[in-house]
Amino acid sequence: MAELGQQSLFMVREDQAPLDDCLENAGYETVGPVNIYGAPVDLIAKDAPPRLSAFDLWPPLAIQKDIWAAGGIGPSRLAVMARAKGPKTALFGRQDGRPAATGFVAISKRIAMVHALEVLPDFRRRGVGRNLTCHAAHWARSNGAHSIAVLCTEANEAANALYTAMGFERLGGYHYRRLEKAATL
């Protein structure tokens, strides 16, 4: 990372306490704790989203890229989506006839992973995230997935509450550690 001019960054899982302690003692700060949720596809797909509220398409539309950009999801994360192999789709959500949200889902080993779900501020807490997640589960089931997973930062209380209310179970978590100063281990 140093050779590339990048800041040192370590991903630390919950079962890696010795590594976490070592990095903390060396001055590495915690960044972005994340919860990992999972559920059977059939549990999340038990209801259908309202007609014309959610769509799946590939490649993403320009408006979807704009929604992602407004949420801080830029070209590097879009490039990851484009490189994903296997079944994948972009999710597009509408509310009151207007663009409201977007997301991405891809399947690997029969597990669908929802990524970059972004709801525009004016449409939050109005069921748009639920509709898109439910639509993702329907799409996943029709493409052979048996499970669906989502990642959510611990700080995103609304999304954590949504996934829990929908029946997702917290399976674990991770966080990153980065060095605050230019020191090394």
VOGU-3710 file (C-alpha; in Angstrom, 3 decimals, decimal comma):
1> maelgqqslf> 0,000/0,000/0,000  2,851/2,364/0,852  4,459/1,735/-2,550  1,178/2,782/-4,169  1,008/5,925/-2,038  -1,986/4,580/-0,130  -2,693/4,867/3,571  -2,241/1,594/5,489  -5,635/0,012/6,053  -6,473/-3,301/7,728
11> mvredqapld> -9,805/-5,123/7,744  -10,352/-6,759/11,146  -13,061/-9,373/11,791  -14,690/-9,902/15,162  -12,672/-13,088/15,743  -9,340/-11,272/15,328  -9,019/-9,629/18,762  -5,211/-10,096/19,043  -4,672/-8,351/15,686  -7,137/-5,632/16,652
21> dclenagyet> -5,345/-5,026/19,967  -1,947/-4,904/18,251  -3,144/-2,361/15,695  -4,832/-0,249/18,371  -1,649/-0,220/20,477  0,314/0,865/17,398  -1,949/3,893/16,930  -4,356/2,612/14,307  -7,852/4,093/14,627  -11,109/2,207/14,089
31> vgpvniygap> -12,966/3,110/10,896  -16,482/2,168/9,827  -17,648/-0,789/11,927  -19,943/-2,916/9,761  -22,695/-5,433/10,544  -23,196/-8,459/8,299  -26,807/-9,654/8,004  -28,226/-12,709/6,276  -31,551/-14,445/5,726  -33,178/-17,113/3,600
41> vdliakdapp> -34,323/-15,562/0,313  -37,848/-16,917/0,796  -38,199/-15,068/4,112  -37,317/-11,693/2,588  -39,250/-12,354/-0,641  -42,484/-13,317/1,150  -44,084/-9,990/0,163  -44,007/-8,312/-3,222  -43,097/-4,640/-3,430  -45,845/-2,351/-4,791
51> rlsafdlwpp> -46,228/-2,398/-8,563  -43,843/-0,005/-10,366  -41,873/0,736/-7,187  -38,798/-1,415/-7,868  -36,990/-2,619/-10,971  -33,858/-4,574/-11,841  -31,728/-3,740/-14,863  -28,169/-3,890/-16,121  -26,260/-1,743/-16,820  -27,315/0,972/-14,374
61> laiqkdiwaa> -29,017/4,103/-15,680  -27,398/7,535/-15,394  -29,917/8,512/-12,685  -28,787/5,527/-10,611  -25,172/6,656/-10,877  -26,306/10,135/-9,784  -28,101/8,684/-6,731  -25,022/6,638/-5,822  -22,797/9,706/-6,236  -25,081/11,737/-3,949
71> ggigpsrlav> -24,561/9,033/-1,300  -20,780/8,977/-1,689  -20,604/5,889/-3,892  -18,191/6,797/-6,637  -16,439/5,370/-9,688  -14,233/2,891/-7,806  -17,233/1,151/-6,218  -19,134/1,238/-9,523  -16,109/-0,441/-11,120  -16,335/-3,252/-8,539
81> marakgpkta> -19,983/-3,759/-9,511  -19,094/-3,849/-13,206  -16,367/-6,460/-12,594  -18,625/-8,787/-10,585  -19,004/-12,168/-12,269  -22,137/-14,266/-12,362  -25,711/-13,061/-12,052  -25,901/-9,389/-11,109  -28,263/-6,482/-11,462  -28,770/-2,875/-10,494
91> lfgrqdgrpa> -31,859/-2,087/-8,448  -33,909/1,027/-9,157  -36,544/2,320/-6,764  -39,301/4,828/-7,372  -41,687/6,599/-5,026  -44,515/8,914/-6,063  -43,464/8,417/-9,692  -39,974/9,796/-9,027  -36,507/8,207/-8,817  -35,903/7,480/-5,137
101> atgfvaiskr> -33,214/4,833/-4,660  -30,733/2,466/-6,203  -28,710/-0,560/-5,229  -26,771/-3,512/-6,543  -27,103/-7,248/-6,013  -24,937/-10,113/-7,250  -24,983/-13,847/-6,624  -22,072/-16,107/-5,758  -22,437/-19,704/-4,587  -26,243/-19,236/-4,369
111> iamvhalevl> -25,872/-16,302/-1,935  -27,168/-12,924/-3,103  -25,255/-9,944/-1,737  -26,961/-6,563/-1,690  -24,465/-3,735/-2,000  -24,585/0,060/-2,225  -28,268/0,449/-1,379  -28,809/4,209/-1,407  -32,111/5,992/-0,783  -32,349/9,718/-1,516
121> pdfrrrgvgr> -32,937/11,765/1,671  -36,449/12,935/0,675  -37,588/9,311/0,385  -36,105/7,812/3,537  -38,418/6,202/6,104  -41,111/5,771/3,448  -40,638/2,074/2,631  -38,354/2,554/-0,362  -35,444/0,624/1,189  -37,801/-2,196/2,184
131> nltchaahwa> -39,250/-2,330/-1,336  -35,818/-2,503/-2,968  -34,566/-5,147/-0,534  -37,701/-7,223/-1,116  -37,303/-6,819/-4,874  -33,652/-7,890/-4,565  -34,824/-11,066/-2,813  -37,351/-11,810/-5,572  -34,671/-11,263/-8,218  -32,214/-13,412/-6,242
141> rsngahsiav> -34,689/-16,277/-5,897  -35,457/-16,207/-9,632  -31,701/-16,399/-10,293  -31,067/-19,426/-8,062  -30,033/-17,891/-4,736  -31,150/-19,517/-1,483  -29,795/-16,828/0,868  -29,500/-13,054/0,826  -26,994/-10,910/2,708  -26,487/-7,210/3,332
151> lcteaneaan> -23,758/-5,128/4,932  -24,576/-2,061/6,967  -22,420/0,308/8,979  -23,181/0,240/12,697  -23,790/4,000/12,538  -26,701/3,594/10,090  -29,360/3,004/12,736  -32,293/3,239/10,299  -30,891/0,583/7,961  -29,929/-1,727/10,846
161> alytamgfer> -33,487/-1,437/12,189  -34,945/-2,090/8,723  -32,927/-5,252/8,124  -33,701/-6,598/11,581  -37,425/-5,860/11,162  -37,416/-7,643/7,789  -36,086/-10,823/9,413  -32,374/-10,603/8,673  -30,129/-12,090/11,361  -26,850/-10,458/12,318
171> lggyhyrrle> -24,146/-12,962/11,325  -21,074/-11,010/12,343  -19,154/-7,888/11,595  -15,850/-6,255/10,876  -14,161/-2,893/10,945  -11,126/-1,274/9,450  -8,078/0,157/11,188  -5,966/2,899/9,667  -2,974/4,752/10,948  -3,775/8,305/11,974
181> kaatl> -0,216/9,508/11,338  2,497/8,413/8,958  3,960/5,997/11,520  4,451/2,304/10,801  4,191/-0,877/12,863
//
